[in-house]
Amino acid sequence: MKRWYWTVLFSVIFVLGILSSYLGMLPVTAVLVCGTAAIMFFADYEKATIIVALFTVFEFVLRTLIGHPLISSIWDEVALLLCFGIWFYKWFAFRGQTPYRSTPLDLSIVLFMLVSVALLFIAAPDFAIGVEGLRVVIQYMFWFFVVTQLLKTPKVQKEL
């Protein structure tokens, strides 16, 4: 086991060294940070709620300091998909826990989403702008659902 561990560690460092010589240090550092974060999140899935807590910090750093148009425009969708993936991982890895915890807001949020989609199709003057605006609003509601599912106890969920 120890030999396998050192072989994998050497291989990862070797590949990262080659990648940094071709791509530069910024992409390799980003891969290291994302890999470390993924390991941390899968070890304790409740820590994935840190993404939501630091949302504005990530937004500022990615849009202002880094300023790469592709990364800054899709990072929040990728983070949401990552949290959904961690939620599905929780379902499979921790089968003893309830797969879905309902909250008092669930029904009203789902009804709001359904009415919003219906109104989009019925009364949107410009459909493309309406879809983009609705996407933003519903994305924040999906964040609510994901965060409430990633919290381990209903007590923490109520405190949120």
C-alpha positions in Angstrom: 0.0 0.0 0.0 2.8 2.4 0.9 4.6 1.7 -2.4 1.4 2.3 -4.4 0.9 5.6 -2.5 4.4 6.9 -3.3 4.1 5.8 -6.9 0.8 7.7 -7.4 2.1 10.8 -5.5 5.3 10.8 -7.7 3.2 10.4 -10.9 0.9 13.3 -10.0 3.8 15.6 -9.1 5.5 14.6 -12.4 2.4 15.2 -14.5 1.8 18.6 -12.8 5.4 19.6 -13.4 5.1 18.8 -17.1 1.8 20.6 -17.3 3.3 23.7 -15.6 6.2 23.8 -18.0 3.7 23.9 -21.0 0.8 25.9 -19.5 2.3 28.0 -16.8 1.7 28.0 -13.1 -1.8 29.6 -13.0 -3.7 26.6 -14.6 -1.7 24.1 -12.6 -2.3 26.0 -9.3 -6.0 26.1 -10.2 -6.0 22.3 -10.8 -4.3 21.8 -7.4 -6.7 24.0 -5.6 -9.7 22.4 -7.2 -8.4 18.9 -6.5 -7.7 19.8 -2.9 -11.2 21.3 -2.5 -12.8 18.2 -4.1 -11.1 15.9 -1.7 -12.0 18.1 1.2 -15.7 18.3 0.1 -16.0 14.5 -0.4 -14.4 13.8 2.9 -17.0 16.0 4.7 -19.8 16.9 2.3 -21.2 19.6 4.7 -18.1 21.7 3.9 -19.4 22.2 0.4 -21.6 24.9 1.8 -18.4 27.0 2.1 -18.9 27.7 -1.7 -22.2 29.5 -0.9 -20.7 31.3 2.0 -17.8 32.6 0.0 -19.9 33.2 -3.2 -19.2 37.0 -3.4 -15.5 36.5 -2.7 -15.2 34.0 -5.5 -17.2 36.3 -7.8 -15.0 39.2 -7.0 -11.7 37.3 -7.5 -12.8 35.6 -10.7 -14.4 38.7 -12.4 -12.1 41.4 -11.2 -8.7 39.9 -10.4 -8.4 37.0 -12.9 -10.9 38.4 -15.4 -10.9 35.4 -17.8 -14.2 35.7 -19.6 -15.0 31.9 -19.9 -14.1 31.1 -16.2 -15.9 34.1 -14.8 -19.1 33.5 -16.7 -19.6 29.8 -16.0 -18.0 29.2 -12.6 -21.2 29.6 -10.6 -23.0 27.0 -12.8 -20.0 24.6 -12.4 -20.0 25.1 -8.6 -23.7 24.4 -8.5 -23.2 21.2 -10.5 -20.4 20.3 -8.2 -22.7 20.7 -5.2 -25.4 18.6 -6.9 -22.7 16.0 -7.5 -21.7 16.0 -3.8 -25.4 15.7 -2.9 -25.7 12.6 -5.1 -22.5 11.3 -3.6 -24.1 11.7 -0.1 -27.1 9.7 -1.3 -24.9 6.8 -2.3 -22.2 6.9 0.4 -24.5 7.6 3.4 -27.6 5.4 2.7 -28.6 5.4 6.4 -29.5 9.1 6.2 -32.6 10.4 4.7 -32.1 11.1 1.0 -34.2 14.3 1.0 -35.0 16.6 3.9 -38.0 18.8 3.4 -38.2 22.3 4.6 -41.2 24.6 5.1 -40.1 26.7 2.1 -39.9 23.8 -0.4 -43.5 23.9 -1.6 -43.7 27.7 -2.0 -40.3 27.8 -3.9 -41.4 25.0 -6.3 -44.7 26.8 -6.9 -42.9 30.1 -7.5 -40.6 28.3 -10.1 -43.6 26.8 -11.9 -45.5 30.1 -12.0 -42.4 31.9 -13.2 -41.9 29.4 -16.0 -45.5 29.6 -17.0 -45.4 33.4 -17.0 -42.2 33.3 -19.1 -44.0 31.4 -21.8 -47.2 33.4 -21.6 -46.1 37.0 -21.2 -42.3 37.5 -21.9 -41.8 40.3 -24.5 -38.3 39.1 -25.3 -38.0 35.4 -24.7 -34.1 35.2 -24.5 -33.9 38.0 -21.9 -36.7 36.4 -19.9 -34.9 33.0 -19.9 -31.7 34.6 -18.8 -33.4 36.5 -16.0 -35.4 33.4 -14.9 -32.2 31.3 -15.0 -30.5 33.6 -12.5 -33.4 33.6 -10.1 -34.0 29.9 -10.2 -30.3 29.2 -9.8 -30.3 30.9 -6.4 -33.3 28.8 -5.5 -31.4 25.6 -6.5 -28.6 26.8 -4.2 -31.1 26.9 -1.4 -32.2 23.3 -2.1 -28.6 22.0 -2.4 -27.4 23.7 0.8 -30.3 22.4 2.8 -29.6 18.9 1.6 -25.9 19.1 2.3 -26.3 20.1 6.0 -26.1 17.1 8.2 -28.7 17.8 10.9 -32.1 19.4 10.8 -31.0 21.7 13.7 -28.3 23.3 11.5 -30.8 23.4 8.6 -33.3 25.4 10.8 -30.5 27.8 11.9 -29.6 28.5 8.3 
